[in-house]
Amino acid sequence: MKIVILGTAWPYRGGLATFNERLARQFSEEGHEVEVWTFTLQYPSFLFPGKTQFTSDPAPKDLTIVRRLNSCNPFNWLRVARTLKAMAPDKLICCYWMAFFAPLYGTICRIVRRNHKTQCIALVHNMFPHEKSVLDKLFAPYFVHSQDAFVALSDSVVNDIHSLTSAPAVSSPHPIYDHYGTRMTKREACKQLNLDETKDYMLFFGLVRAYKGLDLLLDAFGQIKEDLPQLQLIIAGEFYEDEDKYRKQIADLGLNDRVVVRNEFVPDADLRKYFGAASLIVQPYKSATQSGVTQVAFHFEKPMLVTNVGGLGEIVHDGKMGYAVTPEPKAIAEAIKDYYENNRQEAFTQYLINEKTKYGWDKMTQAFEQVIK
């Protein structure tokens, strides 16, 4: 088949771009002709909270990436739509994560479907965003009703989709990010990160946003700091929140010498260092659908502590490969204490290794076939 994926990709950075590129490779490996159409303008700069939208990595040599979409220009949407309608791919996959892009995707798909050949399938990361907006009610239905079918990454997102439409929708768990290199030893990772290898490290990884619950984790750490004197917390990711707020919380809890803050976007090549240094990956989210961090942890075979929100509890089996707890400091603290005081790492890691086979990228491509059938 000929498949076109609409969504973020190189030269844009982040987990969504990584996902789309890896999905395109899987389709290509299965014998399909694949192009990824991405943005010339993704967000206006005043809407983007980070330092830059772009990666410094070179363009992937094994992918066809076409920069054609302008999120703010309706005339561009019409031109792109006419081009894709004439191209008539078998599948047009729209990677959807927020209502800001609903007018663009909805307009393009309505026109493309008039060729009576192309199937429009939405790959939905979030039907409704973590930070709610008036755009969700205004724009999301416009997008939803332009699609033939939906693939989501968790059952909770399928439920959100079905609150808007009865069109076919299936869930397929977020596949494992398997392209970040081999697992690094703790000694080597700590050396490269300039960390004390005699300490135990838990890792909070990724963009720091309010819904990710870093404040809950810090409060939890404050409760058990005396019980686990060797434990340290690494915060590795760019702050989309006020960093000073968290710095004050760290100081008030007496954790200045127990928390390592790396306020920067971590390039792909450095992920193995942070995951190599850590013995527990902590995701204390207040709300969620699913998380790419979980699948990076799978790749590096690191036990996880997540909160039982959205689809996170579907992936992390509580008490077997990690913890799925309520999003409260006390519950988070008790799980961390149990992990280190009872030496759970070896048993959890072995269970996690056995679970990895469930999350191949071939399962994701099969979901696109399933939802059409």
C-alpha positions as CSV (number, residue, x, y, z in Angstrom):
1,M,0.0,0.0,0.0
2,K,0.9,3.6,-0.3
3,I,0.6,5.3,3.2
4,V,1.0,9.0,4.1
5,I,1.4,9.9,7.7
6,L,0.4,13.5,8.6
7,G,2.1,14.8,11.8
8,T,5.2,16.0,13.4
9,A,8.5,14.6,12.4
10,W,12.1,15.8,11.7
11,P,13.2,18.6,12.0
12,Y,10.8,18.9,15.0
13,R,11.9,17.2,18.2
14,G,10.1,15.3,20.9
15,G,8.2,12.0,21.5
16,L,5.5,12.5,18.9
17,A,8.1,13.0,16.2
18,T,10.0,10.0,17.4
19,F,6.7,7.9,17.3
20,N,5.8,8.9,13.8
21,E,9.2,8.2,12.4
22,R,9.4,4.8,14.1
23,L,5.9,4.0,12.8
24,A,6.9,4.9,9.3
25,R,9.9,2.6,9.5
26,Q,7.7,-0.3,10.6
27,F,5.3,0.2,7.7
28,S,8.3,0.4,5.4
29,E,9.8,-2.8,6.8
30,E,6.5,-4.5,6.0
31,G,6.8,-3.6,2.4
32,H,4.6,-0.5,2.1
33,E,5.5,2.8,0.4
34,V,5.5,5.4,3.2
35,E,5.8,9.2,3.3
36,V,5.6,11.4,6.4
37,W,4.2,14.9,5.7
38,T,5.2,17.3,8.4
39,F,5.1,21.0,9.2
40,T,6.7,24.1,7.8
41,L,5.0,25.8,10.7
42,Q,3.9,23.6,13.6
43,Y,3.1,26.1,16.4
44,P,3.4,29.9,16.3
45,S,6.4,30.7,18.5
46,F,4.2,32.6,21.1
47,L,2.2,29.4,21.7
48,F,5.3,27.2,22.3
49,P,6.4,27.2,25.9
50,G,9.8,25.6,25.3
51,K,13.2,26.9,24.2
52,T,13.0,25.5,20.7
53,Q,10.7,23.2,18.6
54,F,13.6,21.9,16.5
55,T,16.1,19.1,16.9
56,S,19.8,19.5,16.1
57,D,20.0,15.9,14.8
58,P,20.5,15.3,11.1
59,A,17.6,14.3,8.9
60,P,16.9,10.5,8.9
61,K,18.3,9.0,5.7
62,D,15.9,6.1,5.7
63,L,12.6,8.1,5.6
64,T,10.8,10.2,3.1
65,I,9.8,13.3,5.1
66,V,8.0,16.1,3.2
67,R,7.6,19.5,4.9
68,R,4.3,20.8,3.6
69,L,1.9,21.6,6.4
70,N,1.2,25.1,7.9
71,S,-1.0,24.8,10.9
72,C,-2.2,28.4,10.7
73,N,-2.8,28.9,7.0
74,P,-6.2,27.6,5.6
75,F,-5.0,28.2,2.0
76,N,-2.2,25.8,2.7
77,W,-4.6,23.2,4.0
78,L,-6.5,23.4,0.7
79,R,-3.4,23.0,-1.4
80,V,-2.2,20.1,0.6
81,A,-5.6,18.4,0.4
82,R,-5.8,18.8,-3.4
83,T,-2.4,17.3,-3.7
84,L,-3.1,14.3,-1.5
85,K,-6.5,13.7,-3.2
86,A,-4.8,13.4,-6.5
87,M,-2.0,11.3,-5.1
88,A,-4.7,8.9,-3.7
89,P,-2.7,7.0,-1.0
90,D,-4.4,3.9,0.3
91,K,-4.2,5.2,3.9
92,L,-3.9,8.7,5.2
93,I,-2.9,8.6,8.9
94,C,-3.5,11.7,10.9
95,C,-1.5,11.9,14.2
96,Y,-3.7,13.8,16.5
97,W,-2.8,15.0,20.0
98,M,-4.6,18.4,20.5
99,A,-7.5,20.4,19.2
100,F,-5.3,23.1,17.8
101,F,-4.7,20.8,14.8
102,A,-8.3,19.7,14.3
103,P,-9.2,22.3,11.7
104,L,-6.1,21.4,9.6
105,Y,-6.7,17.7,9.7
106,G,-10.4,17.9,9.4
107,T,-10.3,20.1,6.3
108,I,-7.6,18.0,4.6
109,C,-9.4,14.7,5.2
110,R,-12.8,15.9,4.1
111,I,-11.3,16.8,0.7
112,V,-9.1,13.8,0.3
113,R,-11.9,11.3,1.0
114,R,-13.7,12.6,-2.1
115,N,-11.4,10.5,-4.2
116,H,-13.3,7.4,-2.9
117,K,-10.1,5.5,-2.5
118,T,-8.2,6.9,0.5
119,Q,-9.1,5.8,4.0
120,C,-8.5,8.4,6.7
121,I,-7.5,6.8,10.0
122,A,-6.7,8.9,13.1
123,L,-3.8,7.8,15.3
124,V,-5.0,9.5,18.6
125,H,-2.5,10.1,21.4
126,N,-4.9,12.3,23.3
127,M,-8.5,12.9,22.3
128,F,-8.7,15.6,25.0
129,P,-5.5,17.2,26.2
130,H,-4.2,17.1,29.8
131,E,-4.6,20.9,30.0
132,K,-8.2,21.5,29.0
133,S,-9.1,24.2,26.5
134,V,-12.3,25.7,25.0
135,L,-11.0,24.5,21.7
136,D,-11.6,20.8,22.7
137,K,-15.4,21.3,22.4
138,L,-15.3,23.6,19.4
139,F,-12.8,21.8,17.2
140,A,-12.5,18.1,18.2
141,P,-15.8,17.0,16.7
142,Y,-14.9,18.7,13.4
143,F,-11.8,16.4,13.2
144,V,-13.5,13.3,14.5
145,H,-16.2,13.4,11.8
146,S,-13.7,13.6,9.0
147,Q,-12.2,10.2,9.9
148,D,-13.1,6.6,8.8
149,A,-11.6,4.9,11.8
150,F,-9.4,5.4,14.9
151,V,-6.4,3.8,16.5
152,A,-5.6,4.9,20.1
153,L,-2.9,3.9,22.5
154,S,-5.1,3.1,25.5
155,D,-8.6,2.0,26.3
156,S,-9.3,5.3,28.0
157,V,-8.6,7.2,24.8
158,V,-11.0,4.9,22.9
159,N,-13.7,5.8,25.4
160,D,-13.0,9.5,24.8
161,I,-13.3,8.9,21.0
162,H,-16.6,7.0,21.4
163,S,-18.0,9.9,23.4
164,L,-17.9,11.8,20.1
165,T,-18.5,9.2,17.4
166,S,-19.6,5.6,16.9
167,A,-16.9,5.0,14.2
168,P,-14.6,2.0,14.6
169,A,-11.9,2.5,17.1
170,V,-9.3,0.1,18.6
171,S,-6.5,0.5,21.1
172,S,-3.0,-0.8,20.7
173,P,-0.5,-0.2,23.5
174,H,2.3,2.3,22.9
175,P,5.1,0.2,21.4
176,I,8.6,0.1,22.9
177,Y,11.0,2.8,21.8
178,D,13.8,0.4,20.7
179,H,16.2,2.7,18.9
180,Y,18.0,4.4,21.8
181,G,20.9,2.1,21.9
182,T,22.0,-0.6,24.3
183,R,21.6,-0.5,28.1
184,M,24.4,1.4,29.8
185,T,25.9,0.2,33.1
186,K,25.3,2.4,36.2
187,R,29.0,3.0,36.6
188,E,29.5,4.2,33.1
189,A,26.3,6.3,33.1
190,C,27.2,8.0,36.4
191,K,30.7,8.7,35.2
192,Q,29.3,10.4,32.1
193,L,26.7,12.4,34.0
194,N,29.1,13.3,36.8
195,L,27.1,11.5,39.5
196,D,28.2,9.5,42.5
197,E,27.7,5.9,41.6
198,T,27.4,4.8,45.3
199,K,24.0,6.5,45.5
200,D,20.7,5.1,44.4
201,Y,18.9,7.1,41.8
202,M,15.2,7.4,40.8
203,L,14.5,9.3,37.6
204,F,11.8,11.7,36.7
205,F,12.2,12.1,32.9
206,G,10.7,14.3,30.3
207,L,9.1,17.8,29.9
208,V,8.1,19.2,33.3
209,R,4.4,20.2,33.1
210,A,1.8,20.6,35.9
211,Y,-0.1,17.4,35.1
212,K,3.0,15.3,35.5
213,G,2.9,15.6,39.2
214,L,6.6,16.5,40.0
215,D,5.3,18.3,43.1
216,L,3.7,15.1,44.3
217,L,7.0,13.2,43.9
218,L,8.9,15.9,45.8
219,D,6.5,15.8,48.7
220,A,6.7,12.0,48.7
221,F,10.5,12.1,48.7
222,G,10.4,14.5,51.6
223,Q,8.4,12.0,53.7
224,I,11.0,9.2,53.3
225,K,14.3,11.0,53.0
226,E,15.5,9.9,56.4
227,D,14.5,6.3,55.8
228,L,16.5,6.1,52.5
229,P,19.7,8.1,53.0
230,Q,21.4,6.8,49.9
231,L,18.5,7.8,47.6
232,Q,18.7,10.6,45.1
233,L,16.2,12.0,42.6
234,I,17.2,13.0,39.0
235,I,14.9,15.4,37.2
236,A,15.9,15.4,33.6
237,G,13.9,17.4,31.2
238,E,13.0,20.9,30.1
239,F,10.7,22.9,32.4
240,Y,7.5,24.1,30.8
241,E,6.5,25.3,34.3
242,D,8.2,27.8,36.6
243,E,11.4,26.1,37.7
244,D,11.7,28.4,40.7
245,K,8.5,27.0,42.2
246,Y,10.0,23.6,42.2
247,R,13.3,24.8,43.5
248,K,11.6,26.4,46.4
249,Q,9.7,23.2,47.2
250,I,13.0,21.3,47.1
251,A,14.6,23.7,49.5
252,D,11.6,23.8,51.8
253,L,11.6,20.0,52.0
254,G,15.3,19.9,52.8
255,L,16.2,18.1,49.6
256,N,18.8,20.4,48.1
257,D,21.5,17.8,48.4
258,R,19.3,15.0,47.3
259,V,17.9,16.3,44.0
260,V,19.8,16.6,40.7
261,V,18.0,19.0,38.3
262,R,19.0,19.0,34.6
263,N,16.7,21.6,33.0
264,E,17.3,20.8,29.4
265,F,15.8,18.8,26.6
266,V,17.6,15.5,26.6
267,P,18.7,14.5,23.0
268,D,18.1,10.9,22.0
269,A,21.8,10.0,22.3
270,D,21.8,10.9,26.0
271,L,18.7,8.9,27.1
272,R,20.7,5.8,27.8
273,K,22.8,7.7,30.3
274,Y,19.9,8.8,32.5
275,F,18.1,5.5,32.3
276,G,21.4,3.7,32.9
277,A,22.0,5.7,36.1
278,A,18.5,5.1,37.5
279,S,17.2,2.0,39.3
280,L,13.5,3.2,39.3
281,I,11.6,5.4,36.8
282,V,8.9,7.5,38.5
283,Q,5.9,9.0,36.7
284,P,3.7,10.5,39.3
285,Y,1.2,11.9,36.8
286,K,-2.1,13.6,38.0
287,S,-3.7,12.8,34.6
288,A,-2.6,10.7,31.6
289,T,-3.6,8.7,28.7
290,Q,-0.3,6.8,28.1
291,S,3.4,7.8,28.2
292,G,6.4,7.2,25.9
293,V,8.6,7.3,29.0
294,T,7.1,4.0,30.1
295,Q,8.2,2.4,26.8
296,V,11.7,3.8,27.0
297,A,11.9,2.2,30.5
298,F,10.7,-1.1,28.9
299,H,13.5,-0.8,26.4
300,F,16.2,-0.2,29.1
301,E,14.5,-2.8,31.4
302,K,13.9,-0.4,34.3
303,P,11.2,-1.0,36.8
304,M,8.6,1.9,37.0
305,L,6.4,3.6,39.5
306,V,3.4,5.2,37.9
307,T,0.1,6.6,39.1
308,N,-3.0,4.7,38.3
309,V,-4.5,7.3,35.9
310,G,-5.5,6.9,32.2
311,G,-3.8,3.9,30.6
312,L,-0.7,3.8,32.8
313,G,-2.0,1.1,35.0
314,E,-2.9,-1.0,32.0
315,I,0.9,-1.2,31.2
316,V,2.6,-1.3,34.6
317,H,1.4,-4.3,36.5
318,D,1.3,-3.3,40.2
319,G,3.6,-5.4,42.4
320,K,5.1,-7.3,39.5
321,M,7.2,-5.0,37.4
322,G,6.7,-1.8,39.4
323,Y,3.9,0.1,41.0
324,A,0.6,1.7,40.0
325,V,-0.6,3.8,42.9
326,T,-3.0,6.6,43.6
327,P,-1.7,10.1,42.7
328,E,-1.0,11.0,46.3
329,P,2.4,11.7,48.0
330,K,1.8,9.1,50.7
331,A,1.1,6.3,48.2
332,I,4.1,7.3,46.1
333,A,6.3,7.4,49.2
334,E,5.2,4.0,50.4
335,A,5.9,2.4,47.0
336,I,9.4,4.0,46.7
337,K,10.2,2.8,50.3
338,D,9.0,-0.7,49.5
339,Y,11.1,-0.9,46.3
340,Y,14.4,0.0,48.0
341,E,14.0,-1.5,51.4
342,N,12.8,-4.9,50.0
343,N,15.3,-5.0,47.1
344,R,12.6,-5.4,44.4
345,Q,14.7,-4.5,41.4
346,E,15.9,-7.9,40.3
347,A,12.4,-9.6,40.5
348,F,10.7,-6.6,38.9
349,T,13.3,-6.5,36.1
350,Q,12.8,-10.1,35.2
351,Y,9.1,-9.8,35.0
352,L,9.5,-6.7,32.8
353,I,11.8,-8.5,30.4
354,N,9.2,-11.2,29.9
355,E,6.5,-8.5,29.2
356,K,8.5,-6.7,26.6
357,T,7.4,-9.0,23.8
358,K,3.9,-7.6,23.9
359,Y,4.8,-4.2,22.7
360,G,6.3,-4.6,19.3
361,W,5.7,-2.1,16.5
362,D,4.1,-4.9,14.4
363,K,1.3,-4.9,16.9
364,M,0.7,-1.2,16.1
365,T,0.6,-1.7,12.3
366,Q,-1.8,-4.7,12.8
367,A,-4.1,-2.4,14.7
368,F,-4.6,-0.3,11.5
369,E,-5.6,-3.4,9.6
370,Q,-7.9,-4.5,12.4
371,V,-9.8,-1.3,12.7
372,I,-10.6,-1.2,8.9
373,K,-11.7,-4.8,8.8
